[in-house]
Amino acid sequence: MTHLWVRTESRQNEQRVGITPEGVAEMIAAGYQVTVEESSQRIIPINAYRKAGAEIAAEGSWPDAPKDAIIFGLKELPEEDTPLIHRHIMFGHAYKGQSAGQRLLKRFKAGGGTLFDLEYLVNEQGRRVAAFGYWAGYAGAAVALRAWAAQKSGGICPPMQGYANAKTMCAMLRDELDRADQPRPDAIVIGALGRVGTGASDLCGELGVDVTKWDMKETAHGGPFPEILEHDVFLNCILAGPRTPVFVPASAKDTERKLSVIGDIACDPDSDFNPVPLYHEATTWAEPATRVHDDTPLDVTAIDNLPSMLPLESSQDFSGQLLPWLMQLEDTYSGVWGRAMATYRKHLVNI
């Protein structure tokens, strides 16, 4: 019997979960064993999983799970150097030269475990089968617009929080934009045809922000892109790779521009392929924006767990996308799981 072990998230403010109680019930009915750890912050209460038939384990007890269990979480593991012996499903952020990712891969190599990176869980056409992209874009645009409103009021973006739903988030943001006593900004979204860009564009539309939508066609020439500097807000929704151009170079800070806020929703500052090299580390819920130029203010927002600001909606959406593939976990050597394993092994040889 294939055993899925749903771990708690150790990161502060991370309330999401990758499978709902309804999904757990379906997996159990199909013959899977499912264990769910208790959690002090998960948006869905543990009793809902208990009623679905899951076995309940103590919070953070996954290191002692049976060796054949598949450990399922979303964000990073606790920062330790202990070898990882299990198979893990998670967002590893380990394949683009990130320093934390290299440390993670060393742990897997030492323990003989396997990383099934959710970012590289793809179908035969190379398209991801499940993503939080829409809600990342939606929340990321909200943070950037909040930073713009704060900047126009003479300040910098205040701390963020989780919201009960998108309606509540929009009501808060609309009020702050109104209090800025400025015409609505305009925005340019790069990656507008993807999940992330669609979410960002939808949030802007909800708030009356005009959006210029760019995708591969508009960026194919490789830059430079002076048009970005002619907008108030730039929302980067592109998953960076070796061929991704630089959208806003570091020199843009000191050039004449209208641009005053960059929402780097893709948020990959530690990557070798960062297309917004004006900053070098992610921002946080407590400090959502970093000011990279003072005289003519330019703020960057770059939070790497944006969907957790809308934890219930994003968890339900993601779980629905991923469940059909979780139902194939009895065979991790073919299909989407086999491709994810091959990607892991390809990068492990360099460790």
N, C-alpha and C positions, 0 to 999 in steps of 0.2 A: 504494500500500500504506500503510495507516494505521500509524503508528509510535508505540508506547507506550514511554516512557523512564522506568524506575523509578529514582528518585533515592534516594540514601542520606539518612538522617535526621541533621540536624546537631545536634539537641538532645541534651544529656547524658541518659543513662538511657533513651533511646528506642530500644528494640530491635524494635519491631513493623515489619511490612511489610504492604502492602495486597493483595498477590497472592502466592500460593505457587508453587513450581516446577510443581506440577501444573496450576495455572491458566495459567501461562506456556505450558506445552506445548499446552494446549487452544487458546490464542489463536494460537500459531504454526501449528498444524494448520488453523486457520480462515482463515489467510492474513494475519495481522497480523505486523508486524515488532516485536520486543520487545528492548529493551536494558535491562540491569540493571547499575547501578553497584555496584562493590565497596563493602563497608562494614566498618568495624572493630568495629561493635557489633550488627549485625542478628542476630536470633535464628536465622535460617535461613542456613546457609553458602552462599557464592557458588558453590561447586562444584555444588550442587544445581540452581541456575539454569543453569549451564553445561551440565550433563547434559540439562536440559530443552530445550536448543536456543537459549537466549537469547544475544544478543551481550553481551559484558562490557565495561564502560567504567570508567574511573578514578573513584574516589570524589569526589563534588562536581563532576563535569565537566559537569553538565546545562546551565550557561549557554552552553556551546559546542555544544550539540546542534543538529541541523538545525532551522531555524525552524518547519518543519511538524510536528515531533515534539510529542507531548502528554506533558508532564512530570507524573509521578504520584508523589506523596508523601503523608504524613499530616499531620505537624505543620509548624510555621512554617519559613519560609526563613531563611537567615542574615540578620542585621540589617544590611542595606545599603540604599542609596537608588538602586541601579542600576535602570534601566527594565526591565520584564519584557516580553519580546517573544513568549514562547511561550503556548500554552494550558496551564494548570496544573489538575490535579485535586488537591485538598488540603482540609483543614479550615482555612478562612481566618480565622474569627472576626472578620469585618469588617463585619457588617451591623447591629450593635446599638449603634453609637456608640463602640466600643472604640478607644482612641487608636492602638494598634498596627495595628488593622485599617484605620484611615484612612490610615496611612502605607503599608500594603500596597496599597490601592486606588490611591493616587497613583502607585505604581510601575507598576501595570498600565496606568493611563491614559497615563503617559509613554511606555511601550513599545509600546502597542497590543495587548498580550496579553489573555487571557481567564481568568477564574477560574471553574472549575466547583467550587463549594463542596460538599464531601461532606455537610455538614449540611443542604443545601438540594437534594439529589438526591432528588426525590420522584416518586411515581407520580401517576396522574390524580386520586386521592382526597386528595392532599397528604401522604401518609404516606411517611416516609423508606424508601428501598429497602435501605439497608445502614447498620448502626450498630454501634459497639462497646459499646452501652449496657449489655448484660447484665454484661459483665466490668468495666465502669466501676462499676456498682452493687455488684458483688461485692467488688472491691478497695476501693472507697470506704467500704463498711461495715466492712471489715477495719481500715482506717486509723483510723476513728472509734472503734471498739471498743478498738483498741490505745491510743489517746489516753485513753480512759476508764480502762483498766487502769493506765496510767502515772500518771494523775492520782490514782487511789485509793491508789497506792503512794508518793505524795508527790512525783512528778516530772511531766515533760511528755513527750509522745510522742517516742521515739527515732527516729533516721533509718530510712527505709524502704529496701527493696531489691527486686530482681526475684526471682521464685520460679520454680522449675522447673515447678510445677503447683499447682493449687488445693489438693490434698491436703497438700502441704508447707506452704503458707501457713496453712491451718487448724490444722495441728499446732502451728506456732509460736504462733499466736494463742491457742489453747486453753491452752497452757502459761502464757502471760502473764496470761490471765484468772484461771487457778487461783492463780497466785502473788500476785495482788492480794488474795486472801483475803477476798473480798466475794461476796455473792449476785450472780448474774448480773444485769446491768442490764436495763431494759426500753427499748424503742425505738419511735419512731413514724416511719413512712415515708410521705412525701407523694409521690404519683406511683407508688403501689404497683402499679398495673395495667400500667404500661409496662415496657419492657425493663430500664431502669435500676433501677426499683423492685423488679422481680422478682429481679434479681441481688442487690440489697441484702437483700431479705427472705430469699432462699435462704441467704446467708452467715449471717445471724442465726439461722436455723433450724438450721444445721449446728452452731452453738455453744450452743444452748439459750437463746437470747435471745428473750423474748416480744416480739412485734411487733404494734403497732396499725397497720393498713393503711388509709391514706386516699388518695383520688384526687379527681377533679373534683367528685363529688357532695358530699363533705365540705367542700370549700373554696369552693363556689360562692357562698356568702353574702359572701365578700370580707373576712372577718375582723372583729374580732380573733380570734386562735386561742389562748385560754388553755390549751387542752388540751396544746399542745406543751410548755408549761413544766412540765407534770405528769409528763413522762417523763425518764428519765436521758439518753437520746440521741435527737437529732432528725436524720434523714437526708433531706435535700432532694434529690429526684430529678426535679424539674420543670424542663423547658426553659423558661426565662423568656421572656416576651413582654410586649407593652403591657398586657395584661389580667391579668397575674400579680399577685396580691396580695402584700403584705408578710406573711411568715409569722412572723418574729421581728424586731420593731423594735429599734432601738438602745437604747431605754429598758428593754428586758427585762433588760439587764445588771444593773440596780440594783433589780429587783423580786424579791419572794420567788418562788423557783422550785426545782424539783427538777432541772431541766435543767442538765447540766454539760458536755455535748459536742454540738456541731453539726457534722455531716458534710455540708458543702455539696458534694455529689457533682456537681451540675450546674455548679458553679464558674464563675460569671460575674460576678466582683466589679467589673469595669470596665464593666459594662453599665449602661445607663440603667434597666434593669428588675430589678436585683438584688433578690431577695425576702428576702435575709438581710443587711441593711445594717449589720452590726456590724463589718465588716472591709472592707478596700479593696484588697487584693492577694492573689493566690493564694499558698498555702503551697508548700513544696518537699519533695522526697524527703529532703533533708538536715535540714530543719526542718518536719516535717509538720503541726505544730499551732501556732497563734498564740493566746496567752492574752489575751482581751479583758476579763476581769475577774479580779482577784486575790483579794479578800476571800472571795467565794464563787466558787471557780474556774469559769470558763466558757471552754472551748477551742473553737476553730474549726479544722477540717481542710478544706482546699480545694485539692486537687492536680488539675491540669488534664490530666495524661496517665496517669490511673489504670490503664487496661487494660495499660499496658506493664509493670506489676508481674507480670502473667501473660502474657508476650509471645507464647509459642507458641500457647496456647489461643485467645487473643483474635485473633491474626493468622489462624489457620485458620478461625475462625468468621466473621470479617469478610470474608475472601477468598471464602468460599463464598457469602455473601450478594451480594457486589458483582460477581462474575465474570459472571453473565448480562448485566449492564448494560455491563460493559467490552467484551463481545462485540458491542455495538451502537455502538461508537465510530466506525465508518465514517461515521455521520451524527450530527453534534453539533448539528444545527439542529432536531431534533424529539425527541419522547419525553422521557425524563428529562433528557437532556443539553440539549435545547432549553429546557426549563423552568429548568434551572440557569443557562443563559446569559441568559435573560430576567430572572431575579432579579439576576444580576450587573449587567446593563445598567441596571436600575431604580435600583440604588444608586450606580452610577458617575456618574450625572448630577448627584449632589449633591457630587461632588468637584471 
